[in-house]
Amino acid sequence: AAAAPLLAITDLSVTYAGSIAALRGISLQVPRSGIVALLGANGAGKTTTLRAVSGLLGWHRGRIGGGDVRFDGDSIAALGGAALVRRGIAQVMEGRRIFAELSVEENLRLGAFTRHDVAGVRRTLEEVLEQFPILRERYRQAAGYLSGGQQQMLAIGRALMAGPKLLLLDEPSLGLAPIIVQQIREVIRRIADNGVAVMLVEQNADMALSLADHGYILENGRIALEGTGAALKADPAIRELYLGIV
Ligand code: ATP
């Protein structure tokens, strides 16, 4: 149905091997366009939520203990990473994870590993280089020589090479200077304006809530609060807990 959300997580519980429950029955939705932010303290379950959507739980010896994850109407809880990329889910993991010895071009092309439409890949590559001029300038250089901010642009560009419907971003502002964070913020805004739905995990609550159409606050593996980005940003408890403003 056209009105169905792109991503619907329902009553999802996740447990890691030898550990307590990381998610205890969370429900959240990402519409077909716009930005949804996921906030919360260290260990609240933000990264685990992204892993459950991108098929990476198994790599971390995590498993879904209950509930469901539906994308485009289908349950994807049993699918692995490559199948999910093919369906339209791309993730930028925390810490960027670019291949330092490979060139910028090679890193970008790896992002299209599931695609066989040569003309389409060429078109997406041109769009990505259009959007990140610095990547065109450094096209043949080893990615390890890029600055932290440039590596984050490369990681986002690589994810876009998959041609996703949904882009998962795990702490894209982490460790970056304020001026670079500002650039990343504009990049995320532009990606959403181009029609890619974005799910954004951030410690930087100020950045996340100013971008987000809707936000969820995770606490101890549960959704403690949700609302529009503006409403959460105006909420006194949120301001005190996450924005450091009393
Ligand atoms: P952070 O900002 O620190 O990444 P987070 O909100 O993303 O925090 P998660 O990384 O999802 O939180 O962690 C949720 C819970 O699951 C925590 O208690 C954490 O210790 C645990 N956890 C996360 N990854 C693993 C793993 N690979 N094995 C065992 N436990 C894990």
Residues whose N, C-alpha, C, O or C-beta is under 5 A from the ligand:
A	BS01	ATP	Y16 A17 S19 A22 A41 N42 G43 A44 G45 K46 T47 T48 H60
